[in-house]
Amino acid sequence: MRQFCGMSHRGDLAEAANGLKSPQFIMLLSNKTQFETHVKELEKLYPGVPSIGCIGMSYDTMGIVESGVGIIAFSDGVSAAAGVMEQVSTMPVKYIDRLEKDLAKVGGSERDTVCIDFCSGNDACVLTTIYTVLRRKGISLVGGTGDAGKISANGKVYQDAVAYALVRNHGGRVKTYKENIYHPLGNYRFIASKTDRANYIIGALNGKPARQVYESILHVTDREILTQTFKNPFGKINGDDTCIISIKDVNGDALTCFRQVNDSDVLILLELGDYRATVQETINNISRDFPTHSAVFSVNCLFRYKLFSQEGYMQTYLREMGALGSHAGFVGYGEHYNDRFVNQSMTCVVFE
């Protein structure tokens, strides 16, 4: 298979699509102002080609487009089916039959098929729903959350929905990866309480106001919390894995997060590790698993993008990932990995 990535910093869809011929699956990454127009234009250019889209930044090995438009497409030996599940804030399961029918249409197995999704919100519930279908065949999922609560599927724009695509690689295997650049800080353990599940709020940690606990340990002020979370997010132990929980805002003495936290959840505090070494380890693992590979599609968290940019590493990161060949992706507001909704991470799928 082949991966195409085209971009336009000025938001010119025709420019971004220049050179794209006979695509079998397309992903659109656009901006808030032009998203709906781009969705319609893309469908006119490639009518009937399965597609999904969202509002977000796109990148390839050469650089990143922050507010224009990007197109990532697969061709030559790929089959795909794209669809949408609506009412994700209340009952995404109502539309599960659409996913089941598309999975039957594409066929495939855990060896050669992956699900890619763009979601507008309520990610944890959506992923649990989708994965009840994917788990039966062992098919992995990679995706993320777009901006402004809108997504697209097959030329139509939706709100309160998730767009998904089942992609089968007829030329070899597929495999997904998740990268974590954080590790535990000290032996801190917190029991969350006074949480607001609907608004992702942590009111207290070990019975004390959450804001005060975070500030006292890290010696930061209210104003510094929103940038300190780049280096010190919370974590939730999930089996042998750690789910990263980013801080979104300060809400009085409480903290609003990008991921749901429940009463009695056990949290830890994380700190940034040697991210350069971690990235190189990911590259080495992929190269070992895939001596020959066609493409890598990844989702990087907005906070990783901000951290890497702040550290002057973003362009270097893209060049280093470029050692894998064709690497492209988008910057999400939350990353998806199988049935897990994670923050401040990178997830990707590699095609043989």
FENQUI-V301243 format. One record per helix or strand. SS is the DSSP state (helix for helix, strand for strand). FROM is the first residue (numbers start at 0). TO is the last residue. If there is no record, write none. Layout:
SS,FROM,TO  SS,FROM,TO
This chain:
strand,1,7  helix,12,16  strand,24,29  helix,34,44  strand,50,54  strand,56,59  strand,62,64  strand,68,74  strand,77,85  helix,91,105  strand,112,118  helix,122,136  strand,139,144  strand,149,152  strand,155,158  strand,160,168  strand,173,178  strand,181,183  strand,189,192  strand,195,195  strand,200,201  strand,203,204  strand,207,208  helix,209,217  helix,221,227  strand,233,237  strand,240,244  strand,246,250  strand,253,256  strand,265,271  helix,274,288  strand,294,300  helix,301,309  helix,313,323  strand,326,331  strand,334,336  strand,339,341  strand,345,350
